[in-house]
């Protein structure tokens, strides 16, 4: 019986025939955590010239600093070698092109499901939300007060990162 996962499981078997365990430690070798969007057009390690094992990558819809992202950053900083954090939004992000109401309506129309009990965390103004999320990391009582954190926007068309909230800049309310 065919499975919806036959293609990826087959590809994994081929991958495993060429795979060599690099024996990388679980720590972020370059001390970096990148919080970015789940958008499959983003290759977070490649966009900053890093390789597997160099950084911790945290992804979700819209690159938002959620409670789970904070939980993961606390673990990364205190146990896994994270010494700096980049929060990376991007151009052409669907989360920045919708309202909560429109997302709920789109899901209702496509699936018949009422998702209004979920807050998706849409982004009305990318700079404001990015600055707020940077500040959320900076002000966490569970992270070092001097943890370097920046907020960037990745341009899907050019591949360039633009720093919108610098390391020195206080995030505006």
N, CA and C atoms as a LAMMPS dump frame, in Angstrom:
ITEM: TIMESTEP
0
ITEM: NUMBER OF ATOMS
519
ITEM: BOX BOUNDS ff ff ff
-5.0000000000000000e+02 5.0000000000000000e+02
-5.0000000000000000e+02 5.0000000000000000e+02
-5.0000000000000000e+02 5.0000000000000000e+02
ITEM: ATOMS id mol type element x y z
1 1 1 N 0.837 -1.186 0
2 1 2 C 0 0 0
3 1 3 C 0.885 1.255 0
4 2 1 N 0.594 2.159 -0.899
5 2 2 C 1.384 3.374 -1.031
6 2 3 C 1.1 4.331 0.115
7 3 1 N 2.116 5.076 0.48
8 3 2 C 2.015 6.068 1.545
9 3 3 C 2.298 7.447 0.96
10 4 1 N 1.746 8.447 1.572
11 4 2 C 2.019 9.827 1.175
12 4 3 C 3.478 10.207 1.42
13 5 1 N 4.221 9.358 2.103
14 5 2 C 5.611 9.651 2.453
15 5 3 C 6.608 8.778 1.71
16 6 1 N 6.136 7.982 0.756
17 6 2 C 7.031 7.087 0.021
18 6 3 C 8.169 7.852 -0.647
19 7 1 N 7.898 9.018 -1.212
20 7 2 C 8.938 9.774 -1.906
21 7 3 C 10.055 10.192 -0.965
22 8 1 N 9.71 10.713 0.202
23 8 2 C 10.748 11.176 1.12
24 8 3 C 11.455 10.014 1.819
25 9 1 N 10.733 8.942 2.093
26 9 2 C 11.373 7.773 2.703
27 9 3 C 12.331 7.109 1.714
28 10 1 N 11.967 7.077 0.444
29 10 2 C 12.847 6.54 -0.586
30 10 3 C 14.092 7.426 -0.722
31 11 1 N 13.888 8.712 -0.743
32 11 2 C 15.012 9.649 -0.829
33 11 3 C 15.926 9.496 0.384
34 12 1 N 15.356 9.24 1.548
35 12 2 C 16.178 9.048 2.747
36 12 3 C 17.04 7.8 2.635
37 13 1 N 16.504 6.744 2.086
38 13 2 C 17.294 5.521 1.926
39 13 3 C 18.493 5.78 1.005
40 14 1 N 18.285 6.542 -0.04
41 14 2 C 19.391 6.906 -0.946
42 14 3 C 20.392 7.794 -0.205
43 15 1 N 19.889 8.78 0.527
44 15 2 C 20.733 9.674 1.32
45 15 3 C 21.59 8.866 2.291
46 16 1 N 21 7.909 2.961
47 16 2 C 21.703 7.122 3.977
48 16 3 C 22.843 6.302 3.381
49 17 1 N 22.742 5.932 2.092
50 17 2 C 23.829 5.158 1.471
51 17 3 C 25.09 6.005 1.291
52 18 1 N 24.931 7.327 1.237
53 18 2 C 26.062 8.237 1.064
54 18 3 C 26.437 8.945 2.364
55 19 1 N 25.65 8.746 3.403
56 19 2 C 25.804 9.491 4.65
57 19 3 C 27 8.995 5.46
58 20 1 N 27.753 9.948 5.97
59 20 2 C 28.83 9.678 6.901
60 20 3 C 28.594 10.546 8.121
61 21 1 N 28.529 9.956 9.274
62 21 2 C 28.294 10.7 10.514
63 21 3 C 29.461 11.65 10.755
64 22 1 N 29.204 12.961 10.773
65 22 2 C 30.298 13.922 10.969
66 22 3 C 30.71 14.057 12.443
67 23 1 N 30.007 13.365 13.325
68 23 2 C 30.313 13.406 14.756
69 23 3 C 30.36 14.837 15.285
70 24 1 N 29.367 15.617 14.885
71 24 2 C 29.273 16.998 15.365
72 24 3 C 28.71 17.007 16.778
73 25 1 N 29.221 17.903 17.618
74 25 2 C 28.616 18.04 18.943
75 25 3 C 27.254 18.728 18.818
76 26 1 N 26.431 18.63 19.841
77 26 2 C 25.105 19.248 19.816
78 26 3 C 25.132 20.749 20.067
79 27 1 N 26.291 21.311 20.3
80 27 2 C 26.422 22.738 20.568
81 27 3 C 26.488 23.523 19.258
82 28 1 N 26.105 24.784 19.31
83 28 2 C 26.193 25.668 18.143
84 28 3 C 27.647 26.108 17.995
85 29 1 N 28.366 25.526 17.049
86 29 2 C 29.804 25.766 16.903
87 29 3 C 30.15 27.239 16.707
88 30 1 N 29.262 27.995 16.081
89 30 2 C 29.528 29.422 15.856
90 30 3 C 28.754 30.296 16.838
91 31 1 N 28.118 29.68 17.832
92 31 2 C 27.452 30.423 18.899
93 31 3 C 26.213 31.187 18.473
94 32 1 N 25.611 30.809 17.364
95 32 2 C 24.5 31.565 16.793
96 32 3 C 23.193 30.792 16.851
97 33 1 N 22.126 31.505 17.17
98 33 2 C 20.768 30.988 16.995
99 33 3 C 20.078 31.896 15.981
100 34 1 N 19.395 31.294 15.039
101 34 2 C 18.628 32.047 14.048
102 34 3 C 17.164 31.677 14.22
103 35 1 N 16.351 32.691 14.478
104 35 2 C 14.897 32.516 14.522
105 35 3 C 14.388 33.035 13.196
106 36 1 N 13.79 32.174 12.405
107 36 2 C 13.311 32.611 11.1
108 36 3 C 11.994 31.926 10.757
109 37 1 N 11.459 32.297 9.628
110 37 2 C 10.169 31.794 9.184
111 37 3 C 10.301 30.376 8.637
112 38 1 N 9.189 29.656 8.666
113 38 2 C 9.163 28.3 8.127
114 38 3 C 9.129 28.28 6.603
115 39 1 N 9.077 29.433 5.974
116 39 2 C 9.012 29.527 4.514
117 39 3 C 10.13 28.701 3.891
118 40 1 N 9.764 27.776 3.026
119 40 2 C 10.738 26.847 2.444
120 40 3 C 11.685 27.506 1.449
121 41 1 N 11.465 28.763 1.129
122 41 2 C 12.39 29.475 0.239
123 41 3 C 13.625 29.973 0.983
124 42 1 N 13.62 29.881 2.3
125 42 2 C 14.731 30.368 3.116
126 42 3 C 15.652 29.213 3.466
127 43 1 N 16.937 29.387 3.21
128 43 2 C 17.964 28.424 3.607
129 43 3 C 18.798 29.127 4.68
130 44 1 N 18.422 28.998 5.952
131 44 2 C 19.007 29.832 6.999
132 44 3 C 20.523 29.712 7.156
133 45 1 N 21.075 28.541 7.038
134 45 2 C 22.527 28.419 7.174
135 45 3 C 23.249 29.039 5.982
136 46 1 N 22.784 28.735 4.79
137 46 2 C 23.438 29.257 3.583
138 46 3 C 23.386 30.783 3.531
139 47 1 N 22.274 31.388 3.984
140 47 2 C 22.149 32.843 3.85
141 47 3 C 23.168 33.602 4.693
142 48 1 N 23.756 32.937 5.692
143 48 2 C 24.779 33.595 6.52
144 48 3 C 26.123 32.876 6.43
145 49 1 N 26.301 32.038 5.431
146 49 2 C 27.581 31.402 5.17
147 49 3 C 27.995 30.36 6.191
148 50 1 N 27.028 29.694 6.804
149 50 2 C 27.337 28.679 7.809
150 50 3 C 27.022 27.279 7.295
151 51 1 N 27.44 26.294 8.081
152 51 2 C 27.21 24.905 7.725
153 51 3 C 26.523 24.185 8.878
154 52 1 N 26.081 22.966 8.603
155 52 2 C 25.461 22.126 9.615
156 52 3 C 26.346 22.088 10.859
157 53 1 N 25.722 22.259 12.012
158 53 2 C 26.446 22.238 13.278
159 53 3 C 26.879 23.605 13.77
160 54 1 N 26.826 24.617 12.903
161 54 2 C 27.29 25.949 13.276
162 54 3 C 26.291 26.736 14.104
163 55 1 N 24.991 26.501 13.909
164 55 2 C 23.973 27.35 14.541
165 55 3 C 22.746 26.519 14.898
166 56 1 N 21.97 27.056 15.82
167 56 2 C 20.664 26.493 16.149
168 56 3 C 19.639 27.245 15.311
169 57 1 N 18.765 26.525 14.639
170 57 2 C 17.764 27.123 13.759
171 57 3 C 16.389 26.882 14.366
172 58 1 N 15.649 27.957 14.598
173 58 2 C 14.298 27.886 15.142
174 58 3 C 13.367 28.49 14.103
175 59 1 N 12.371 27.732 13.665
176 59 2 C 11.498 28.195 12.588
177 59 3 C 10.045 28.086 12.995
178 60 1 N 9.281 29.101 12.587
179 60 2 C 7.83 29.053 12.741
180 60 3 C 7.226 30.044 11.757
181 61 1 N 5.919 30.068 11.67
182 61 2 C 5.232 30.975 10.749
183 61 3 C 5.488 32.419 11.166
184 62 1 N 6.17 33.174 10.336
185 62 2 C 6.409 34.587 10.576
186 62 3 C 7.646 34.915 11.375
187 63 1 N 8.447 33.928 11.756
188 63 2 C 9.668 34.156 12.547
189 63 3 C 9.362 34.847 13.869
190 64 1 N 8.289 34.45 14.507
191 64 2 C 7.844 35.095 15.752
192 64 3 C 8.53 34.512 16.981
193 65 1 N 8.803 35.383 17.942
194 65 2 C 9.359 34.948 19.221
195 65 3 C 8.192 34.568 20.121
196 66 1 N 7.845 33.304 20.066
197 66 2 C 6.75 32.744 20.86
198 66 3 C 7.315 32.235 22.187
199 67 1 N 6.427 31.787 23.058
200 67 2 C 6.883 31.179 24.306
201 67 3 C 7.793 29.984 24.019
202 68 1 N 7.474 29.205 23
203 68 2 C 8.294 28.046 22.684
204 68 3 C 9.663 28.457 22.153
205 69 1 N 9.729 29.521 21.385
206 69 2 C 11.021 30.021 20.913
207 69 3 C 11.853 30.488 22.103
208 70 1 N 11.243 31.214 23.035
209 70 2 C 11.98 31.638 24.234
210 70 3 C 12.477 30.425 25.021
211 71 1 N 11.636 29.43 25.201
212 71 2 C 12.036 28.207 25.902
213 71 3 C 13.253 27.585 25.228
214 72 1 N 13.22 27.511 23.918
215 72 2 C 14.306 26.912 23.167
216 72 3 C 15.57 27.757 23.24
217 73 1 N 15.427 29.08 23.209
218 73 2 C 16.596 29.955 23.344
219 73 3 C 17.24 29.816 24.721
220 74 1 N 16.436 29.688 25.753
221 74 2 C 16.986 29.493 27.1
222 74 3 C 17.842 28.218 27.122
223 75 1 N 17.335 27.135 26.569
224 75 2 C 18.104 25.895 26.495
225 75 3 C 19.36 26.085 25.647
226 76 1 N 19.198 26.752 24.503
227 76 2 C 20.335 26.981 23.615
228 76 3 C 21.436 27.804 24.265
229 77 1 N 21.056 28.855 24.969
230 77 2 C 22.041 29.732 25.609
231 77 3 C 22.729 29.036 26.778
232 78 1 N 21.951 28.394 27.609
233 78 2 C 22.523 27.838 28.83
234 78 3 C 23.147 26.455 28.673
235 79 1 N 22.769 25.718 27.618
236 79 2 C 23.277 24.352 27.485
237 79 3 C 23.919 24.018 26.143
238 80 1 N 23.652 24.823 25.101
239 80 2 C 24.055 24.41 23.755
240 80 3 C 24.934 25.412 23.009
241 81 1 N 25.569 26.33 23.734
242 81 2 C 26.571 27.195 23.127
243 81 3 C 26.067 28.416 22.393
244 82 1 N 24.795 28.751 22.5
245 82 2 C 24.285 29.941 21.816
246 82 3 C 24.757 31.192 22.568
247 83 1 N 25.388 32.089 21.83
248 83 2 C 25.941 33.321 22.408
249 83 3 C 25.39 34.575 21.754
250 84 1 N 24.596 34.415 20.705
251 84 2 C 24.027 35.551 19.979
252 84 3 C 22.81 35.061 19.209
253 85 1 N 21.876 35.989 18.945
254 85 2 C 20.604 35.611 18.333
255 85 3 C 20.281 36.571 17.199
256 86 1 N 19.896 36.003 16.072
257 86 2 C 19.37 36.768 14.938
258 86 3 C 17.905 36.382 14.769
259 87 1 N 17.035 37.375 14.71
260 87 2 C 15.635 37.129 14.371
261 87 3 C 15.475 37.626 12.947
262 88 1 N 15.073 36.734 12.049
263 88 2 C 15.093 37.051 10.624
264 88 3 C 13.699 36.9 10.012
265 89 1 N 13.06 38.033 9.764
266 89 2 C 11.817 38.073 8.991
267 89 3 C 12.208 38.05 7.507
268 90 1 N 11.239 38.102 6.609
269 90 2 C 11.604 38.095 5.187
270 90 3 C 10.555 38.81 4.349
271 91 1 N 10.964 39.169 3.16
272 91 2 C 10.054 39.777 2.206
273 91 3 C 9.068 38.718 1.722
274 92 1 N 7.947 39.162 1.208
275 92 2 C 6.932 38.284 0.63
276 92 3 C 6.449 37.225 1.628
277 93 1 N 6.333 37.625 2.899
278 93 2 C 5.881 36.702 3.944
279 93 3 C 4.355 36.739 4.022
280 94 1 N 3.749 35.597 3.906
281 94 2 C 2.284 35.541 3.948
282 94 3 C 1.734 36.029 5.289
283 95 1 N 2.485 35.827 6.369
284 95 2 C 2.041 36.28 7.685
285 95 3 C 2.004 37.804 7.775
286 96 1 N 2.732 38.465 6.89
287 96 2 C 2.749 39.929 6.868
288 96 3 C 1.776 40.492 5.834
289 97 1 N 1.029 39.606 5.175
290 97 2 C 0.107 40.048 4.128
291 97 3 C -1.338 39.747 4.479
292 98 1 N -1.575 39.28 5.69
293 98 2 C -2.908 38.847 6.094
294 98 3 C -3.316 39.505 7.4
295 99 1 N -4.575 39.389 7.706
296 99 2 C -5.067 39.701 9.044
297 99 3 C -5.47 38.364 9.66
298 100 1 N -5.606 38.347 10.972
299 100 2 C -6.065 37.123 11.635
300 100 3 C -7.394 36.672 11.02
301 101 1 N -8.3 37.638 10.801
302 101 2 C -9.622 37.306 10.271
303 101 3 C -9.527 36.673 8.89
304 102 1 N -8.66 37.212 8.032
305 102 2 C -8.521 36.667 6.68
306 102 3 C -7.929 35.261 6.701
307 103 1 N -6.963 35.033 7.597
308 103 2 C -6.394 33.684 7.697
309 103 3 C -7.44 32.674 8.16
310 104 1 N -8.202 33.045 9.186
311 104 2 C -9.249 32.143 9.674
312 104 3 C -10.282 31.872 8.573
313 105 1 N -10.642 32.908 7.846
314 105 2 C -11.627 32.741 6.768
315 105 3 C -11.082 31.859 5.654
316 106 1 N -9.798 32.022 5.325
317 106 2 C -9.191 31.203 4.268
318 106 3 C -9.167 29.73 4.665
319 107 1 N -8.839 29.46 5.924
320 107 2 C -8.81 28.071 6.393
321 107 3 C -10.229 27.501 6.437
322 108 1 N -11.179 28.302 6.878
323 108 2 C -12.575 27.86 6.902
324 108 3 C -13.05 27.528 5.491
325 109 1 N -12.706 28.396 4.532
326 109 2 C -13.134 28.173 3.15
327 109 3 C -12.469 26.941 2.541
328 110 1 N -11.207 26.692 2.875
329 110 2 C -10.51 25.563 2.253
330 110 3 C -10.764 24.235 2.938
331 111 1 N -11.098 24.273 4.238
332 111 2 C -11.209 22.999 4.959
333 111 3 C -12.503 22.825 5.748
334 112 1 N -13.245 23.927 5.921
335 112 2 C -14.448 23.871 6.732
336 112 3 C -14.171 23.931 8.226
337 113 1 N -12.896 24.126 8.598
338 113 2 C -12.527 24.162 10.012
339 113 3 C -12.579 25.585 10.564
340 114 1 N -13.143 25.714 11.752
341 114 2 C -13.181 26.992 12.456
342 114 3 C -11.948 27.061 13.353
343 115 1 N -10.991 27.885 12.981
344 115 2 C -9.718 27.978 13.715
345 115 3 C -9.632 29.223 14.593
346 116 1 N -10.753 29.858 14.86
347 116 2 C -10.703 31.123 15.599
348 116 3 C -10.167 31 17.02
349 117 1 N -10.026 29.802 17.54
350 117 2 C -9.444 29.636 18.878
351 117 3 C -7.913 29.698 18.836
352 118 1 N -7.34 29.76 17.642
353 118 2 C -5.884 29.849 17.469
354 118 3 C -5.516 31.272 17.095
355 119 1 N -4.493 31.808 17.74
356 119 2 C -3.945 33.101 17.317
357 119 3 C -2.72 32.805 16.469
358 120 1 N -2.746 33.221 15.21
359 120 2 C -1.668 32.913 14.283
360 120 3 C -0.496 33.876 14.384
361 121 1 N -0.689 35.039 14.964
362 121 2 C 0.409 35.99 15.123
363 121 3 C 0.768 36.695 13.831
364 122 1 N -0.245 37.192 13.139
365 122 2 C 0.029 37.917 11.896
366 122 3 C 0.86 39.163 12.186
367 123 1 N 1.46 39.676 11.128
368 123 2 C 2.403 40.778 11.242
369 123 3 C 1.855 41.968 10.477
370 124 1 N 1.278 42.908 11.214
371 124 2 C 0.701 44.088 10.555
372 124 3 C 1.784 45.03 10.064
373 125 1 N 2.847 45.193 10.843
374 125 2 C 3.965 46.056 10.466
375 125 3 C 5.241 45.287 10.811
376 126 1 N 5.997 44.894 9.798
377 126 2 C 7.132 44.012 10.02
378 126 3 C 8.167 44.616 10.965
379 127 1 N 8.484 45.889 10.802
380 127 2 C 9.476 46.501 11.688
381 127 3 C 8.993 46.499 13.134
382 128 1 N 7.776 46.915 13.361
383 128 2 C 7.254 47 14.727
384 128 3 C 7.238 45.637 15.402
385 129 1 N 6.78 44.623 14.698
386 129 2 C 6.72 43.274 15.266
387 129 3 C 8.133 42.736 15.49
388 130 1 N 9.03 42.962 14.555
389 130 2 C 10.41 42.504 14.702
390 130 3 C 11.069 43.186 15.902
391 131 1 N 10.869 44.486 16.039
392 131 2 C 11.44 45.219 17.179
393 131 3 C 10.87 44.687 18.5
394 132 1 N 9.594 44.411 18.507
395 132 2 C 8.949 43.865 19.718
396 132 3 C 9.506 42.48 20.051
397 133 1 N 9.713 41.65 19.037
398 133 2 C 10.239 40.313 19.274
399 133 3 C 11.707 40.361 19.729
400 134 1 N 12.492 41.275 19.172
401 134 2 C 13.868 41.463 19.641
402 134 3 C 13.853 41.854 21.117
403 135 1 N 12.983 42.789 21.461
404 135 2 C 12.89 43.227 22.848
405 135 3 C 12.427 42.101 23.763
406 136 1 N 11.577 41.244 23.269
407 136 2 C 11.1 40.12 24.084
408 136 3 C 12.264 39.206 24.47
409 137 1 N 13.174 38.966 23.538
410 137 2 C 14.352 38.152 23.842
411 137 3 C 15.258 38.913 24.805
412 138 1 N 15.511 40.18 24.499
413 138 2 C 16.411 40.982 25.328
414 138 3 C 15.924 41.127 26.767
415 139 1 N 14.642 41.125 26.968
416 139 2 C 14.114 41.363 28.313
417 139 3 C 13.748 40.081 29.063
418 140 1 N 14.018 38.935 28.477
419 140 2 C 13.698 37.69 29.17
420 140 3 C 14.559 37.558 30.43
421 141 1 N 13.937 37.3 31.565
422 141 2 C 14.719 37.134 32.794
423 141 3 C 15.544 35.845 32.801
424 142 1 N 15.317 34.963 31.833
425 142 2 C 16.015 33.687 31.78
426 142 3 C 17.203 33.701 30.818
427 143 1 N 17.436 34.857 30.182
428 143 2 C 18.552 35 29.253
429 143 3 C 19.483 36.099 29.762
430 144 1 N 20.77 36.014 29.434
431 144 2 C 21.705 37.039 29.894
432 144 3 C 21.302 38.431 29.39
433 145 1 N 21.416 39.42 30.253
434 145 2 C 21.039 40.794 29.894
435 145 3 C 21.891 41.333 28.746
436 146 1 N 23.099 40.812 28.602
437 146 2 C 24 41.302 27.556
438 146 3 C 24.03 40.396 26.318
439 147 1 N 23.047 39.499 26.187
440 147 2 C 22.978 38.617 25.018
441 147 3 C 22.785 39.466 23.754
442 148 1 N 23.696 39.401 22.791
443 148 2 C 23.518 40.165 21.55
444 148 3 C 22.34 39.616 20.735
445 149 1 N 21.414 40.515 20.375
446 149 2 C 20.236 40.143 19.591
447 149 3 C 20.026 41.208 18.52
448 150 1 N 19.825 40.778 17.28
449 150 2 C 19.485 41.705 16.202
450 150 3 C 18.236 41.212 15.486
451 151 1 N 17.578 42.137 14.798
452 151 2 C 16.416 41.816 13.982
453 151 3 C 16.697 42.189 12.544
454 152 1 N 16.506 41.25 11.639
455 152 2 C 16.824 41.463 10.227
456 152 3 C 15.628 41.123 9.351
457 153 1 N 15.697 41.601 8.121
458 153 2 C 14.743 41.162 7.089
459 153 3 C 15.568 40.609 5.932
460 154 1 N 15.215 39.397 5.527
461 154 2 C 15.871 38.712 4.42
462 154 3 C 15.079 38.986 3.154
463 155 1 N 15.759 39.439 2.118
464 155 2 C 15.11 39.726 0.839
465 155 3 C 15.181 38.471 -0.028
466 156 1 N 14.023 37.851 -0.255
467 156 2 C 13.973 36.624 -1.05
468 156 3 C 14.428 36.853 -2.485
469 157 1 N 14.291 38.076 -2.98
470 157 2 C 14.673 38.367 -4.357
471 157 3 C 16.16 38.564 -4.561
472 158 1 N 16.846 39.1 -3.547
473 158 2 C 18.272 39.401 -3.693
474 158 3 C 19.172 38.517 -2.831
475 159 1 N 18.61 37.899 -1.799
476 159 2 C 19.416 37.105 -0.879
477 159 3 C 20.097 37.925 0.203
478 160 1 N 19.855 39.231 0.204
479 160 2 C 20.512 40.107 1.181
480 160 3 C 19.724 40.212 2.48
481 161 1 N 20.455 40.311 3.573
482 161 2 C 19.888 40.592 4.883
483 161 3 C 20.022 42.078 5.173
484 162 1 N 18.985 42.668 5.722
485 162 2 C 19.024 44.065 6.15
486 162 3 C 18.764 44.082 7.654
487 163 1 N 19.662 44.697 8.406
488 163 2 C 19.466 44.815 9.846
489 163 3 C 18.462 45.926 10.096
490 164 1 N 17.319 45.574 10.672
491 164 2 C 16.294 46.571 10.999
492 164 3 C 16.362 46.988 12.461
493 165 1 N 16.788 46.091 13.339
494 165 2 C 16.988 46.396 14.753
495 165 3 C 18.397 45.963 15.077
496 166 1 N 19.288 46.954 15.253
497 166 2 C 20.699 46.646 15.469
498 166 3 C 20.962 46.175 16.892
499 167 1 N 22.164 45.69 17.074
500 167 2 C 22.603 45.208 18.385
501 167 3 C 22.558 46.334 19.414
502 168 1 N 22.928 47.531 18.995
503 168 2 C 22.994 48.658 19.918
504 168 3 C 21.663 49.385 20.07
505 169 1 N 20.814 49.253 19.064
506 169 2 C 19.551 49.994 19.05
507 169 3 C 18.559 49.423 20.036
508 170 1 N 18 50.302 20.826
509 170 2 C 16.916 49.879 21.696
510 170 3 C 15.663 49.723 20.834
511 171 1 N 14.995 48.633 21
512 171 2 C 13.778 48.415 20.234
513 171 3 C 12.739 49.442 20.642
514 172 1 N 12.132 50.067 19.671
515 172 2 C 11.089 51.054 19.944
516 172 3 C 9.817 50.359 20.358
517 173 1 N 9.055 50.944 21.289
518 173 2 C 7.792 50.305 21.706
519 173 3 C 6.778 50.277 20.591
